[in-house]
């Protein structure tokens, strides 16, 4: 559900940055994937992953959200908002120490200074502007780990593979429909505060069936574009 979309978003953000017009022509269209490269053609490359940390948690206490299923029939569906946290990881792999270090420098450039440069700002903007998973990434800290040089390749030679991993902490939220296991567009959810005994309706077709007396908050949204 959210993890698949989150990792896909991270990959697409990197691909949009390291495209055919990237500032350093040596790393244009470099291989970027959620899978570790097992063929020599995948080197150098960037292996993207997300390491969840802690528990998934619901947002708020006695918090309810509903989305419109059909405005014509005035039907709604209850959805849930959940919070997650973890680390987005980007493992640079290469066939030489120099190549690994050069690609590492480019990834750090994108993460640390990408917002200031038009040529590299796609990474951050694509992540922050996506419609389905709110990702609050800590761009003020970049973790570095997993520096290694290990002989032996996936294709059976004794060549050395050089690696280094860059990570960034991420806290976020997603809204999902439990029935269809779909993600609800975040921009489609509108919050309306309700107090006990207050059931005034802001618009037709946006209220769930049942008693609202004990529901302190109601959020409604349009299911168009659910994923």
ChimeraX attribute file (.defattr): number of C-alpha atoms within 10 A of each C-alpha:
attribute: neighborCount
match mode: 1-to-1
recipient: residues
	/A:1	11
	/A:2	19
	/A:3	14
	/A:4	10
	/A:5	14
	/A:6	22
	/A:7	18
	/A:8	15
	/A:9	20
	/A:10	23
	/A:11	21
	/A:12	18
	/A:13	18
	/A:14	26
	/A:15	21
	/A:16	17
	/A:17	23
	/A:18	26
	/A:19	14
	/A:20	14
	/A:21	13
	/A:22	17
	/A:23	14
	/A:24	11
	/A:25	12
	/A:26	11
	/A:27	19
	/A:28	15
	/A:29	17
	/A:30	20
	/A:31	17
	/A:32	24
	/A:33	21
	/A:34	16
	/A:35	10
	/A:36	16
	/A:37	19
	/A:38	11
	/A:39	10
	/A:40	12
	/A:41	9
	/A:42	17
	/A:43	21
	/A:44	23
	/A:45	24
	/A:46	30
	/A:47	20
	/A:48	23
	/A:49	22
	/A:50	21
	/A:51	13
	/A:52	16
	/A:53	13
	/A:54	8
	/A:55	10
	/A:56	12
	/A:57	12
	/A:58	16
	/A:59	16
	/A:60	11
	/A:61	8
	/A:62	10
	/A:63	14
	/A:64	17
	/A:65	21
	/A:66	24
	/A:67	25
	/A:68	23
	/A:69	18
	/A:70	15
	/A:71	12
	/A:72	9
	/A:73	9
	/A:74	14
	/A:75	17
	/A:76	21
	/A:77	20
	/A:78	19
	/A:79	22
	/A:80	17
	/A:81	19
	/A:82	16
	/A:83	17
	/A:84	21
	/A:85	21
	/A:86	18
	/A:87	19
	/A:88	20
	/A:89	22
	/A:90	26
	/A:91	24
	/A:92	26
	/A:93	27
	/A:94	24
	/A:95	18
	/A:96	16
	/A:97	16
	/A:98	11
	/A:99	18
	/A:100	22
	/A:101	17
	/A:102	14
	/A:103	22
	/A:104	22
	/A:105	12
	/A:106	16
	/A:107	22
	/A:108	14
	/A:109	14
	/A:110	22
	/A:111	21
	/A:112	14
	/A:113	13
	/A:114	19
	/A:115	17
	/A:116	10
	/A:117	11
	/A:118	8
	/A:119	15
	/A:120	23
	/A:121	18
	/A:122	21
	/A:123	23
	/A:124	19
	/A:125	13
	/A:126	17
	/A:127	21
	/A:128	15
	/A:129	11
	/A:130	15
	/A:131	18
	/A:132	24
	/A:133	24
	/A:134	21
	/A:135	20
	/A:136	14
	/A:137	19
	/A:138	14
	/A:139	14
	/A:140	9
	/A:141	12
	/A:142	13
	/A:143	12
	/A:144	16
	/A:145	12
	/A:146	12
	/A:147	13
	/A:148	14
	/A:149	17
	/A:150	11
	/A:151	11
	/A:152	12
	/A:153	16
	/A:154	12
	/A:155	10
	/A:156	7
	/A:157	9
	/A:158	11
	/A:159	14
	/A:160	16
	/A:161	20
	/A:162	23
	/A:163	24
	/A:164	21
	/A:165	19
	/A:166	21
	/A:167	21
	/A:168	19
	/A:169	22
	/A:170	20
	/A:171	16
	/A:172	15
	/A:173	21
	/A:174	23
	/A:175	23
	/A:176	24
	/A:177	19
	/A:178	12
	/A:179	9
	/A:180	9
	/A:181	13
	/A:182	18
	/A:183	24
	/A:184	26
	/A:185	22
	/A:186	20
	/A:187	11
	/A:188	19
	/A:189	18
	/A:190	14
	/A:191	13
	/A:192	13
	/A:193	10
	/A:194	18
	/A:195	13
	/A:196	11
	/A:197	12
	/A:198	13
	/A:199	13
	/A:200	8
	/A:201	11
	/A:202	9
	/A:203	7
	/A:204	10
	/A:205	18
	/A:206	23
	/A:207	24
	/A:208	18
	/A:209	11
	/A:210	6
	/A:211	9
	/A:212	17
	/A:213	12
	/A:214	12
	/A:215	17
	/A:216	17
	/A:217	18
	/A:218	19
	/A:219	20
	/A:220	23
	/A:221	22
	/A:222	21
	/A:223	21
	/A:224	13
	/A:225	12
	/A:226	17
	/A:227	17
